[in-house]
Amino acid sequence: MRPRAEMAAFISVPLKKSSEVDLVKPLSKFVTASYPAGDEQSEYLRAVEELNKLRKSALGRPLDKHESSLEILLRYYDQLCSIEPKFPFSENQLCLTFTWKDAFDKGSLFGGSVKLSLASLGYEKTCVLFNCAALASQIATEQNIDNDECLKAAAKYYQLASGAFSHIKDTVLSALSREPTMDICPETVGTLSTIMLAQAQEVFFLKATSDRMKDAVIAKLANQAADFYGEAFKQCQYKDNLPKEVLPVLAAKHCIMQANAELHQSILAKQKKRFGEEIARLQHAAELVKTVASRYDEYVSVKDLSDKINRALTAAKKDNDFIYHDRVPEVKDLEHIGKAALVKATAITPPLSQKYTDLFEKMVPMAVQQSMGIYGQRKADAVNRLVGTMREATNLCNGVLASLNLPAALEDLSGDSIPQSIAEKSRSIVQQGGLQNIEKLIRDLPELLTRNREILDESLKMLDDEETTDNELRSKFNQRWNRTPSGDLYKPLRAEGTNFRNVLDKAVQADQVVRDRYNAQCDMIALLCKPENELNAAIPSANPTRTLQGSEVVNVLRSLLAQLDEVKKERETLEGEIKAVTFDMSTTFLKALAQDGAINEEQLSLSQLDQSYGSYNQKVSASLSKQEELLGQVQTAHQEFSSLKQSNNEANQREEVLKKLASAHDSYVEICNNLREGTKFYNDLTEILLKFQNKCSDIVFARKTERDELLKELQQSIAREPSAPNFNVPAYQSTPAAPAPAPGPTPAPRTVFAQQPQQVQQQPQQKPQPPSRPPPPSFTPQAASATPTTPTPTGPPTSNPPPMAPPSQAQGPPYPTYQGYQGFYQMPMGYNPYTYGQYNMPNMPYMPYQAAPGQGGYPGAPPAGQPYPGYPQQPPQQQPYYPQQ
């Protein structure tokens, strides 16, 4: 995070870095599995290639601080928002692992920077939006503040960055299944959003100043900017989630904006002849810029502003002393300056890019796809129910007629020839392949079943092996193995596998039923397969019943049988019409999703199915009723027909054989249909199981990749850990304690922030006054031995306590972190007389403190250059911690 050195000192945010991800393979596999081959599939595969290229352009190369680079990032973010509802991104479906590094973490000697890998598109969206905000802040920071158009652009980009950070704050926890890295946690992005909003408000203040607007307006703009900066400072004051240079910049900007507000409000007071108020506000502004100049000069320059305020203050005092003699009020008694917020965080509502084109525009969302799948199953159930009902009715009709030996009994009035219907049935069976066809189909079933079982077993074995490895690593690393347990992740897949196994078990039972039926009818089917002369010889002959030819009852039976045949033909036509019904529900589901944000699939599907198949339900019911009526009439007429026939043993035997032959033909047709359906079922199931196997293979591969990445992170983490635990030094090795220190001021905390002067006036009288301090030295926390610059103090000398004895072991940071006296300016980070962390190292001699000229020494201290009692002698080559004056 880099502030600019001039007075503006705008803050920009660094970009996050991402590892390369191949989007083509998993997305293409999903497209080919979900959409049939054709133009639509080809179009989606090309869109996947374009999406992969877009990601490489947005994240795979350094980006210039230009609007065109931001447009690429925004277009990729828009595309992610578009594909999120259209692909099933999750750990157990379409698993894509995205790895991102912490934007503010610089890494360490033993390991890389902090990074997080998640199989979550929401995580990718969050990180891309963070980069959009970061690049917008960089583009805004690079604008020329002396140009009106550049100021407008800067304000726009700062507000966009603020809105993006605010959106991340609201959505990051729901988008991620784990704790986010520090840069995208809600507290950090919330602070960044406030900082960007403050900078946008400051840009409007600069624009108003440049346009010479009224001082009352400028004062309100500046005061609002100061308020934003103060809020941002409070949010990160006691947290370590942003770089260390941000805090002093925020403190300085808060003071600068407040000083500008006081300056312009003083001009307004002068216009209203309130000369005492003018002087009070200018004095307050002078104190604020003086604080900035003394503490934050390395971050922000306020020389021009300070000169302007001092000139105005000198002139105002001179005029008041010689002319007006107006009383100068206290700062706390001044009227509060109003605020005017002209900025607002930009709402993040995709599409954000200017020229956005959805690569997957024709692809429907997953919610619609899932609803379409469920609707398809409901439709198939409705069709199967209607068709199954008609087929059952037809089988019932054939069974009843076979039990009555119809129509063979009407055709067998001669008693010594094959009835025509039996001869046609025999020829039909021979044409279909006879017994050889059935036996071949029966032999193929076990092979198909075995292949499906092997695919299912291999798929589940992959899950078992990966879960075993995951459990072993979890037991080894305990809480460090902080990824979703494989057992929990694989529950949907295991449930799916159990369902497949149950389906196979039921299929085995159905296969056995078909075999039993074939075994029961095998002999009669074989008889029907014989030549006509052998079939005629196998049928017993009977006495002729020619007297019944032309009788009324025979004509009635033939008429009823013809009507039943007509009913069967109508059912075949009706079955074709039912199967041909189509209706595109995607439009209905898309409309419902757009209007309500959700799809009530059950209500919409049932309504459409009732509309599409309601009339067919009525036709099927009418067909069943007609068949029932005709069968009743057939049974009545057959009783009369049987009573007219001459009954003898030969006739009964012949009729019984003819019944069995008719039943065998019907069984043959049904068994063949069942076996063909079984073969098709196993082949279709093989395709489904292969997709299931690919799904298992993909998730196991993704889990293996995630496992290797986590193992690498754990290795780096272990390498960064200390090689040995802390230990206590024995008492006899400890240095004797120094005398008790005299009462003195509490050391200042590490945080650097200039409080308002009016707070100083509210300080209780019993608190001792702190000594004057020099400006902060230039040093880095890692180099504690940097030499600070110590100018001559301006305040009175103060008695300081002698240095305390070092503790027995290294403790914490080199400076105390507790809060100083309320109301005082906090001491700069480089000034601390205690610096005990420097002397906690084993065998390190004590280095004497050399007092600056004009500053009082410690009470009870030995002469300069002499060691304190109880400390070892100073080696000659050792350089003192503080420079000699």
Secondary structure as the mmCIF struct_conf table of DSSP 4:
data_model
#
loop_
_struct_conf.conf_type_id
_struct_conf.id
_struct_conf.beg_label_comp_id
_struct_conf.beg_label_asym_id
_struct_conf.beg_label_seq_id
_struct_conf.end_label_comp_id
_struct_conf.end_label_asym_id
_struct_conf.end_label_seq_id
STRN STRN1 ARG A 2 PRO A 3
BEND BEND1 ALA A 5 ALA A 8
STRN STRN2 ILE A 11 SER A 12
HELX_LH_PP_P HELX_LH_PP_P1 PRO A 14 LYS A 16
STRN STRN3 SER A 18 SER A 18
HELX_RH_AL_P HELX_RH_AL_P1 VAL A 24 SER A 34
BEND BEND2 TYR A 35 TYR A 35
TURN_TY1_P TURN_TY1_P1 ALA A 37 GLY A 38
HELX_RH_AL_P HELX_RH_AL_P2 ASP A 39 LEU A 59
BEND BEND3 GLY A 60 ARG A 61
BEND BEND4 LYS A 65 HIS A 66
HELX_RH_AL_P HELX_RH_AL_P3 GLU A 67 ILE A 83
TURN_TY1_P TURN_TY1_P2 GLU A 84 LYS A 86
BEND BEND5 PHE A 87 PHE A 87
STRN STRN4 PHE A 89 PHE A 89
BEND BEND6 SER A 90 SER A 90
TURN_TY1_P TURN_TY1_P3 GLU A 91 ASN A 92
BEND BEND7 GLN A 93 GLN A 93
STRN STRN5 LEU A 94 LEU A 94
STRN STRN6 PHE A 98 LYS A 101
BEND BEND8 ALA A 103 PHE A 104
BEND BEND9 LEU A 109 GLY A 111
STRN STRN7 LYS A 115 LEU A 118
BEND BEND10 ALA A 119 ALA A 119
HELX_RH_AL_P HELX_RH_AL_P4 LEU A 121 THR A 141
TURN_TY1_P TURN_TY1_P4 GLU A 142 GLU A 142
BEND BEND11 GLN A 143 GLN A 143
TURN_TY1_P TURN_TY1_P5 ILE A 145 ASP A 146
BEND BEND12 ASN A 147 ASN A 147
HELX_RH_AL_P HELX_RH_AL_P5 ASP A 148 ALA A 175
BEND BEND13 SER A 177 ARG A 178
HELX_LH_PP_P HELX_LH_PP_P2 GLU A 179 THR A 181
HELX_RH_3T_P HELX_RH_3T_P1 MET A 182 ILE A 184
BEND BEND14 CYS A 185 CYS A 185
HELX_RH_AL_P HELX_RH_AL_P6 PRO A 186 SER A 210
TURN_TY1_P TURN_TY1_P6 ASP A 211 ARG A 212
HELX_RH_AL_P HELX_RH_AL_P7 ASP A 215 CYS A 236
TURN_TY1_P TURN_TY1_P7 GLN A 237 TYR A 238
BEND BEND15 ASN A 241 LEU A 242
TURN_TY1_P TURN_TY1_P8 LYS A 244 GLU A 245
HELX_RH_AL_P HELX_RH_AL_P8 VAL A 246 GLN A 271
TURN_TY1_P TURN_TY1_P9 LYS A 272 LYS A 273
HELX_RH_AL_P HELX_RH_AL_P9 PHE A 275 ARG A 295
BEND BEND16 TYR A 296 TYR A 296
TURN_TY1_P TURN_TY1_P10 ASP A 297 TYR A 299
HELX_RH_AL_P HELX_RH_AL_P10 LYS A 303 ASP A 319
HELX_RH_PI_P HELX_RH_PI_P1 ASN A 320 TYR A 324
HELX_RH_3T_P HELX_RH_3T_P2 VAL A 331 ASP A 333
BEND BEND17 LEU A 334 LEU A 334
HELX_LH_PP_P HELX_LH_PP_P3 GLU A 335 ILE A 337
HELX_LH_PP_P HELX_LH_PP_P4 ALA A 345 ALA A 347
BEND BEND18 PRO A 350 PRO A 350
BEND BEND19 SER A 353 SER A 353
TURN_TY1_P TURN_TY1_P11 GLN A 354 LYS A 355
TURN_TY1_P TURN_TY1_P12 LEU A 359 LYS A 362
BEND BEND20 MET A 363 MET A 363
HELX_LH_PP_P HELX_LH_PP_P5 VAL A 364 PRO A 365
HELX_RH_AL_P HELX_RH_AL_P11 MET A 366 SER A 403
TURN_TY1_P TURN_TY1_P13 LEU A 404 PRO A 407
HELX_RH_AL_P HELX_RH_AL_P12 ALA A 408 GLU A 411
BEND BEND21 LEU A 413 SER A 417
HELX_RH_AL_P HELX_RH_AL_P13 GLN A 420 GLN A 431
TURN_TY1_P TURN_TY1_P14 GLN A 432 GLY A 433
HELX_RH_AL_P HELX_RH_AL_P14 GLY A 434 PHE A 477
HELX_RH_3T_P HELX_RH_3T_P3 ASN A 478 ARG A 480
BEND BEND22 ARG A 483 ARG A 483
HELX_RH_AL_P HELX_RH_AL_P15 SER A 486 LEU A 489
TURN_TY1_P TURN_TY1_P15 TYR A 490 TYR A 490
HELX_RH_AL_P HELX_RH_AL_P16 LYS A 491 LEU A 528
TURN_TY1_P TURN_TY1_P16 CYS A 529 CYS A 529
BEND BEND23 LYS A 530 LYS A 530
HELX_RH_AL_P HELX_RH_AL_P17 GLU A 532 ALA A 538
BEND BEND24 ILE A 539 ILE A 539
HELX_LH_PP_P HELX_LH_PP_P6 PRO A 540 SER A 541
HELX_RH_3T_P HELX_RH_3T_P4 ARG A 546 LEU A 548
TURN_TY1_P TURN_TY1_P17 GLN A 549 GLY A 550
HELX_RH_AL_P HELX_RH_AL_P18 GLU A 552 ALA A 580
HELX_RH_AL_P HELX_RH_AL_P19 SER A 586 ASP A 596
BEND BEND25 GLY A 597 ALA A 598
HELX_RH_AL_P HELX_RH_AL_P20 GLU A 601 LEU A 644
BEND BEND26 LYS A 645 LYS A 645
HELX_LH_PP_P HELX_LH_PP_P7 GLN A 646 SER A 647
HELX_RH_AL_P HELX_RH_AL_P21 ASN A 649 ARG A 720
BEND BEND27 GLU A 721 GLU A 721
BEND BEND28 SER A 723 ALA A 724
HELX_LH_PP_P HELX_LH_PP_P8 ASN A 728 PRO A 730
HELX_RH_3T_P HELX_RH_3T_P5 ALA A 731 GLN A 733
BEND BEND29 SER A 734 SER A 734
HELX_LH_PP_P HELX_LH_PP_P9 THR A 735 PRO A 743
HELX_LH_PP_P HELX_LH_PP_P10 PRO A 745 PRO A 749
BEND BEND30 ARG A 750 ARG A 750
HELX_LH_PP_P HELX_LH_PP_P11 ALA A 754 GLN A 756
HELX_RH_AL_P HELX_RH_AL_P22 PRO A 757 GLN A 761
TURN_TY1_P TURN_TY1_P18 GLN A 762 GLN A 762
BEND BEND31 GLN A 763 GLN A 763
TURN_TY1_P TURN_TY1_P19 GLN A 765 GLN A 766
BEND BEND32 LYS A 767 LYS A 767
HELX_LH_PP_P HELX_LH_PP_P12 PRO A 768 SER A 772
HELX_LH_PP_P HELX_LH_PP_P13 PRO A 774 PRO A 777
TURN_TY1_P TURN_TY1_P20 PRO A 781 GLN A 782
TURN_TY1_P TURN_TY1_P21 ALA A 784 SER A 785
HELX_LH_PP_P HELX_LH_PP_P14 ALA A 786 THR A 789
HELX_LH_PP_P HELX_LH_PP_P15 PRO A 791 PRO A 793
BEND BEND33 THR A 794 GLY A 795
HELX_LH_PP_P HELX_LH_PP_P16 PRO A 801 PRO A 807
BEND BEND34 SER A 808 GLN A 809
BEND BEND35 GLY A 812 GLY A 812
BEND BEND36 PRO A 814 TYR A 815
BEND BEND37 TYR A 818 TYR A 818
TURN_TY1_P TURN_TY1_P22 GLN A 822 GLY A 823
BEND BEND38 PHE A 824 PHE A 824
HELX_LH_PP_P HELX_LH_PP_P17 TYR A 825 PRO A 828
TURN_TY1_P TURN_TY1_P23 MET A 829 GLY A 830
BEND BEND39 PRO A 833 PRO A 833
HELX_RH_3T_P HELX_RH_3T_P6 TYR A 836 TYR A 839
BEND BEND40 MET A 841 MET A 841
TURN_TY1_P TURN_TY1_P24 PRO A 842 ASN A 843
HELX_LH_PP_P HELX_LH_PP_P18 MET A 844 TYR A 846
HELX_LH_PP_P HELX_LH_PP_P19 PRO A 848 ALA A 852
TURN_TY1_P TURN_TY1_P25 PRO A 853 GLY A 854
BEND BEND41 GLN A 855 GLN A 855
TURN_TY1_P TURN_TY1_P26 PRO A 859 GLY A 860
HELX_LH_PP_P HELX_LH_PP_P20 ALA A 861 PRO A 862
BEND BEND42 PRO A 863 PRO A 863
TURN_TY1_P TURN_TY1_P27 ALA A 864 GLY A 865
HELX_LH_PP_P HELX_LH_PP_P21 GLN A 866 TYR A 868
TURN_TY1_P TURN_TY1_P28 PRO A 869 GLY A 870
BEND BEND43 TYR A 871 TYR A 871
HELX_LH_PP_P HELX_LH_PP_P22 PRO A 872 PRO A 875
TURN_TY1_P TURN_TY1_P29 PRO A 876 GLN A 877
HELX_LH_PP_P HELX_LH_PP_P23 GLN A 878 PRO A 880
BEND BEND44 TYR A 881 TYR A 882
HELX_LH_PP_P HELX_LH_PP_P24 PRO A 883 GLN A 884
#
